[in-house]
Amino acid sequence: MQAERSPSALHWLLGMAAFVVIVAGMKAAQAILIPFLLALLVSIICYPSLAWMQRKRIPTVVALLLIIGVVGVAVLGVVAVVGGSVRDFTGKMGVYQARLEEEKQLFYSWLELKGIPVSDELKEGNFDPKYALQMFGALLAGLGGAFGNVFLVLLMVVFMLLEATTIPRKLSGVGTHDQENLQRVERIRATIWNYVTIKTWISLLTGALVTLLMWCLRVDYALMWGLLAFCFNFIPNIGSIMAAIPAVVLALLQRDVNTAVYAAIGYLVINVLLGNLIEPRVMGRGMGLSTLVVFLSLIFWGWVLGPVGMILSVPLTMILKILLESSDQTRWVAVLLGNEAEKPAAA
């Protein structure tokens, strides 16, 4: 009995060691891995369009040029908006920090007038909200840098789309389980495409409504706040909060308290309506991940790949879950990653 347990324990130790090595390698290879994952995600989204144009007898080269042209314009637009906003926001950082310090002191004075004591440590800056603005500026810079390598991402997309047409023929020659392999690849593609498509439309609507909200409130960088809401809406659980906080703070600094309150209420209504009511109805149970797993994957992939990892956390975890389901030895892990009502797949 003891002899049977030892190989199993050794097997798990080796597996954990391999996992640590893989994660360390991924973290060290961020510069290469992030453009690759972005290109893979774009390729999965664009492949149905390529297949549709090929069925319409449109030459593959022409179809690829059309797809890359549309994607390139969209990405360059994102880079232009984020880059210009980051430069302008960074240039005004000192003004915003000074105004934030004034608002902080006014708030402390108001508390004291109401008979609420404020400690000297708090007044002297142990709690300094200006770091929130600095953190936001660094986050914007990191996000802009992730999308900055446009040429490399688009080049990878071209080769991935070309390679996608040959995958069925390649899998048919790797062994006796070619049909299972094809089904697994198609399931990954369909699952990711369904999630990303629905999430993209919901995020576009969220970004448009946020832009309109901030424009109506006459807050600076309305387009940037909408773009930020669009990007951060892909981050589960906390993305909408992360996008709302700096916008509300700027509304307070640039305008007044009432404007900040209106902005906070607007963000709350938009995210409750779209994120908690409409999106779950449209998305259904297709994601197949428990709430805890989604949150933990957000932390894990964010630590490994930075802001882009947070955006890609759900698709990457769904791919991992599908791969784990393909083996009898790891199917139980896939079940743990899934919803509470989800049942193990048939062997």
C-alpha positions as CSV (number, residue, x, y, z in Angstrom):
1,M,0.0,0.0,0.0
2,Q,2.8,2.4,0.9
3,A,4.6,1.5,-2.4
4,E,1.4,2.6,-4.3
5,R,1.2,6.0,-2.5
6,S,4.8,7.1,-3.1
7,P,4.7,7.4,-6.9
8,S,1.5,9.4,-6.6
9,A,3.0,11.8,-4.1
10,L,6.1,12.1,-6.2
11,H,3.9,12.7,-9.3
12,W,2.1,15.6,-7.5
13,L,5.4,17.1,-6.3
14,L,6.8,17.0,-9.8
15,G,3.6,18.5,-11.2
16,M,3.7,21.4,-8.7
17,A,7.4,22.0,-9.4
18,A,6.7,22.1,-13.1
19,F,3.8,24.5,-12.5
20,V,6.1,26.9,-10.6
21,V,8.7,26.8,-13.3
22,I,6.1,27.5,-16.0
23,V,4.6,30.4,-14.1
24,A,8.1,31.9,-13.5
25,G,8.9,31.5,-17.1
26,M,5.7,33.3,-18.1
27,K,6.3,36.1,-15.8
28,A,9.9,36.5,-17.1
29,A,8.7,36.4,-20.7
30,Q,6.0,39.1,-20.4
31,A,7.5,41.1,-23.3
32,I,6.9,38.3,-25.7
33,L,3.9,36.6,-24.1
34,I,1.6,39.6,-23.9
35,P,1.7,40.5,-27.6
36,F,1.3,36.7,-28.4
37,L,-1.8,36.4,-26.2
38,L,-3.3,39.6,-27.6
39,A,-2.7,38.4,-31.1
40,L,-4.2,35.0,-30.2
41,L,-7.3,36.7,-28.8
42,V,-7.7,38.9,-31.9
43,S,-7.2,35.9,-34.2
44,I,-10.0,34.0,-32.4
45,I,-12.3,37.0,-32.8
46,C,-11.4,37.5,-36.5
47,Y,-11.4,33.9,-37.7
48,P,-15.1,33.6,-38.3
49,S,-14.9,36.7,-40.5
50,L,-12.0,35.1,-42.4
51,A,-13.9,31.8,-42.8
52,W,-17.0,33.7,-44.0
53,M,-15.1,35.6,-46.7
54,Q,-13.3,32.4,-47.8
55,R,-16.7,30.8,-48.3
56,K,-17.8,33.8,-50.4
57,R,-14.8,33.0,-52.7
58,I,-12.9,36.1,-51.6
59,P,-9.1,35.5,-51.9
60,T,-7.4,34.8,-48.6
61,V,-4.9,37.6,-49.1
62,V,-7.7,40.2,-49.7
63,A,-9.7,38.9,-46.7
64,L,-6.6,39.2,-44.5
65,L,-5.9,42.7,-45.7
66,L,-9.5,43.8,-44.9
67,I,-9.3,42.2,-41.5
68,I,-5.9,43.6,-40.6
69,G,-6.9,47.0,-41.9
70,V,-10.0,47.2,-39.6
71,V,-8.0,45.8,-36.6
72,G,-5.1,48.1,-37.3
73,V,-7.3,51.3,-37.4
74,A,-9.0,50.2,-34.2
75,V,-5.8,49.5,-32.3
76,L,-4.1,52.7,-33.6
77,G,-7.1,54.7,-32.4
78,V,-6.9,53.2,-29.0
79,V,-3.1,53.9,-28.8
80,A,-3.7,57.5,-30.0
81,V,-6.4,58.2,-27.4
82,V,-4.6,56.6,-24.5
83,G,-1.2,58.0,-25.5
84,G,-2.5,61.6,-25.8
85,S,-4.5,61.4,-22.7
86,V,-1.6,60.0,-20.7
87,R,0.7,62.8,-21.8
88,D,-1.9,65.5,-21.0
89,F,-2.9,63.9,-17.7
90,T,0.7,63.5,-16.6
91,G,1.4,67.1,-17.5
92,K,-1.4,68.3,-15.2
93,M,-0.6,65.8,-12.4
94,G,0.9,68.6,-10.2
95,V,-2.2,70.8,-10.5
96,Y,-4.5,67.9,-9.7
97,Q,-2.5,66.8,-6.7
98,A,-2.5,70.4,-5.3
99,R,-6.2,70.6,-5.7
100,L,-6.6,67.2,-4.1
101,E,-4.6,68.4,-1.1
102,E,-6.8,71.4,-0.8
103,E,-10.0,69.3,-0.9
104,K,-8.5,67.0,1.8
105,Q,-7.8,69.8,4.2
106,L,-11.3,71.3,3.6
107,F,-12.7,67.8,4.4
108,Y,-10.7,67.6,7.6
109,S,-11.9,71.1,8.6
110,W,-15.5,70.1,7.9
111,L,-15.1,67.1,10.1
112,E,-13.7,69.2,13.0
113,L,-16.6,71.6,12.7
114,K,-19.0,68.7,13.1
115,G,-17.2,67.7,16.3
116,I,-15.3,64.7,14.7
117,P,-11.6,64.8,15.8
118,V,-9.0,64.2,13.2
119,S,-5.6,62.9,14.3
120,D,-2.4,64.7,13.5
121,E,-1.0,61.6,11.8
122,L,-3.9,61.7,9.3
123,K,-3.4,65.4,8.7
124,E,0.4,65.1,8.1
125,G,-0.1,62.7,5.2
126,N,0.0,59.1,6.4
127,F,-3.2,58.8,4.4
128,D,-2.4,60.7,1.2
129,P,-5.0,60.3,-1.6
130,K,-2.6,61.8,-4.2
131,Y,-1.1,58.3,-4.5
132,A,-4.4,57.2,-6.1
133,L,-3.7,59.7,-9.0
134,Q,-0.1,58.5,-9.3
135,M,-1.2,54.9,-9.4
136,F,-3.8,55.7,-12.0
137,G,-1.2,57.4,-14.2
138,A,1.1,54.5,-13.9
139,L,-1.8,52.1,-14.8
140,L,-2.7,54.1,-17.9
141,A,1.0,54.1,-19.0
142,G,1.2,50.3,-18.5
143,L,-2.0,49.8,-20.5
144,G,-0.8,52.1,-23.3
145,G,2.5,50.3,-23.4
146,A,0.8,46.9,-23.8
147,F,-1.0,48.2,-26.9
148,G,2.0,50.1,-28.1
149,N,3.6,47.2,-30.1
150,V,1.0,47.3,-32.8
151,F,3.1,46.0,-35.6
152,L,4.2,42.9,-33.8
153,V,0.6,42.1,-32.7
154,L,-0.8,42.5,-36.2
155,L,2.0,40.5,-37.8
156,M,1.3,37.6,-35.3
157,V,-2.4,37.9,-36.2
158,V,-1.7,37.5,-39.9
159,F,0.4,34.3,-39.4
160,M,-2.1,32.9,-36.8
161,L,-5.0,33.4,-39.2
162,L,-3.1,31.7,-42.0
163,E,-2.2,28.8,-39.8
164,A,-5.7,28.4,-38.5
165,T,-6.9,27.1,-41.9
166,T,-4.4,24.3,-41.7
167,I,-5.1,23.1,-38.1
168,P,-7.7,20.5,-39.1
169,R,-5.4,18.8,-41.5
170,K,-2.5,18.9,-39.0
171,L,-4.6,17.4,-36.2
172,S,-5.9,14.7,-38.5
173,G,-2.4,13.3,-38.7
174,V,-1.3,13.3,-35.1
175,G,-3.0,10.1,-33.9
176,T,-6.1,8.1,-33.6
177,H,-7.9,10.7,-31.5
178,D,-8.0,13.4,-34.3
179,Q,-11.7,13.9,-34.0
180,E,-11.5,14.5,-30.3
181,N,-8.6,17.0,-30.8
182,L,-10.6,18.8,-33.5
183,Q,-13.7,19.0,-31.2
184,R,-11.5,20.3,-28.3
185,V,-9.9,23.0,-30.5
186,E,-13.3,24.0,-31.9
187,R,-14.8,24.2,-28.4
188,I,-12.0,26.4,-27.2
189,R,-12.5,28.7,-30.2
190,A,-16.3,28.8,-29.9
191,T,-16.2,29.4,-26.1
192,I,-13.7,32.2,-26.3
193,W,-15.4,33.8,-29.3
194,N,-18.8,33.7,-27.6
195,Y,-17.4,35.2,-24.4
196,V,-15.3,37.9,-26.1
197,T,-18.0,38.9,-28.6
198,I,-20.7,39.4,-25.9
199,K,-18.2,41.1,-23.6
200,T,-17.0,43.4,-26.3
201,W,-20.5,44.6,-27.2
202,I,-21.4,45.1,-23.6
203,S,-18.1,47.0,-23.0
204,L,-18.7,49.2,-26.1
205,L,-22.1,50.2,-24.8
206,T,-20.6,50.8,-21.3
207,G,-17.8,53.0,-22.8
208,A,-20.3,54.9,-24.9
209,L,-22.6,55.6,-22.0
210,V,-19.6,56.7,-19.8
211,T,-18.3,59.0,-22.4
212,L,-21.8,60.6,-22.8
213,L,-22.1,60.9,-19.0
214,M,-18.7,62.6,-18.5
215,W,-19.3,64.9,-21.5
216,C,-22.7,66.0,-20.1
217,L,-21.0,66.7,-16.8
218,R,-18.2,68.6,-18.6
219,V,-15.4,66.6,-17.1
220,D,-12.1,66.6,-18.9
221,Y,-11.0,63.5,-20.9
222,A,-14.6,62.2,-21.5
223,L,-13.4,60.0,-24.4
224,M,-10.5,58.6,-22.3
225,W,-12.9,57.7,-19.4
226,G,-15.2,55.9,-21.9
227,L,-12.2,54.0,-23.4
228,L,-11.0,53.2,-19.9
229,A,-14.5,51.9,-19.0
230,F,-14.5,49.8,-22.2
231,C,-11.1,48.2,-21.4
232,F,-11.6,47.7,-17.7
233,N,-15.1,46.2,-18.3
234,F,-13.1,43.1,-19.4
235,I,-11.7,42.8,-15.9
236,P,-14.2,40.8,-13.8
237,N,-15.5,41.9,-10.4
238,I,-13.4,45.0,-9.9
239,G,-12.9,46.4,-13.3
240,S,-15.8,48.8,-13.3
241,I,-14.8,50.1,-9.8
242,M,-11.2,50.6,-11.0
243,A,-12.5,52.6,-14.0
244,A,-14.9,54.7,-11.9
245,I,-12.7,55.9,-9.1
246,P,-10.2,58.1,-11.0
247,A,-13.1,59.6,-13.1
248,V,-15.1,60.5,-10.0
249,V,-12.0,62.0,-8.3
250,L,-11.3,64.1,-11.3
251,A,-14.9,65.3,-11.4
252,L,-14.5,66.4,-7.8
253,L,-11.2,68.2,-8.5
254,Q,-12.2,69.9,-11.8
255,R,-15.8,70.7,-11.0
256,D,-17.4,70.2,-7.5
257,V,-18.8,67.8,-5.0
258,N,-22.2,67.6,-6.8
259,T,-20.6,66.7,-10.1
260,A,-18.6,64.0,-8.4
261,V,-21.8,62.6,-6.9
262,Y,-23.6,62.7,-10.2
263,A,-20.7,60.9,-11.8
264,A,-20.6,58.2,-9.2
265,I,-24.4,57.7,-9.5
266,G,-24.1,57.5,-13.3
267,Y,-21.3,54.9,-13.1
268,L,-23.3,52.9,-10.6
269,V,-26.5,52.9,-12.8
270,I,-24.5,52.0,-15.9
271,N,-22.7,49.1,-14.3
272,V,-25.7,47.8,-12.5
273,L,-27.9,47.9,-15.6
274,L,-25.3,46.5,-18.0
275,G,-23.1,44.4,-15.8
276,N,-25.6,42.9,-13.3
277,L,-28.8,42.8,-15.3
278,I,-28.2,42.6,-19.1
279,E,-24.8,40.8,-19.3
280,P,-25.7,37.8,-17.2
281,R,-28.9,37.3,-19.2
282,V,-27.0,37.5,-22.5
283,M,-24.0,35.5,-21.3
284,G,-26.0,32.8,-19.6
285,R,-24.0,29.9,-18.2
286,G,-21.6,29.7,-21.1
287,M,-18.6,31.0,-19.1
288,G,-18.8,27.9,-16.8
289,L,-16.5,29.4,-14.0
290,S,-17.3,29.9,-10.4
291,T,-17.3,33.4,-9.0
292,L,-14.4,32.6,-6.7
293,V,-12.3,31.1,-9.5
294,V,-13.0,34.2,-11.6
295,F,-11.7,36.5,-8.8
296,L,-8.7,34.3,-8.1
297,S,-7.8,34.1,-11.8
298,L,-8.0,37.9,-11.9
299,I,-5.3,38.1,-9.1
300,F,-3.2,35.3,-10.6
301,W,-3.1,36.5,-14.2
302,G,-2.7,40.1,-13.1
303,W,0.3,39.2,-11.1
304,V,1.8,37.1,-13.9
305,L,1.0,39.4,-16.9
306,G,0.1,42.8,-15.4
307,P,-2.9,44.8,-16.6
308,V,-3.3,42.8,-19.8
309,G,-3.4,39.6,-17.7
310,M,-6.3,41.0,-15.7
311,I,-8.2,41.7,-19.0
312,L,-7.4,38.2,-20.3
313,S,-7.9,36.4,-17.0
314,V,-11.3,34.8,-17.9
315,P,-10.4,33.6,-21.4
316,L,-7.1,32.1,-20.2
317,T,-8.9,30.3,-17.3
318,M,-11.6,29.0,-19.6
319,I,-9.0,27.6,-22.0
320,L,-7.2,25.9,-19.0
321,K,-10.5,24.5,-17.8
322,I,-11.3,23.0,-21.2
323,L,-7.9,21.4,-21.4
324,L,-8.2,19.9,-17.9
325,E,-11.5,18.4,-18.9
326,S,-9.9,16.4,-21.7
327,S,-8.0,14.1,-19.3
328,D,-9.5,11.7,-16.8
329,Q,-6.7,12.5,-14.3
330,T,-7.4,16.2,-14.3
331,R,-11.1,16.3,-14.9
332,W,-11.8,16.7,-11.2
333,V,-9.8,20.0,-11.2
334,A,-12.0,21.3,-14.1
335,V,-15.1,20.4,-12.1
336,L,-13.7,22.4,-9.1
337,L,-13.1,25.4,-11.4
338,G,-16.7,25.3,-12.7
339,N,-20.0,26.4,-11.4
340,E,-21.5,24.7,-8.3
341,A,-24.2,23.1,-10.4
342,E,-21.8,21.9,-13.1
343,K,-21.4,18.2,-13.4
344,P,-18.4,16.2,-14.5
345,A,-18.1,15.4,-18.1
346,A,-18.8,11.9,-19.2
347,A,-15.7,9.8,-19.5
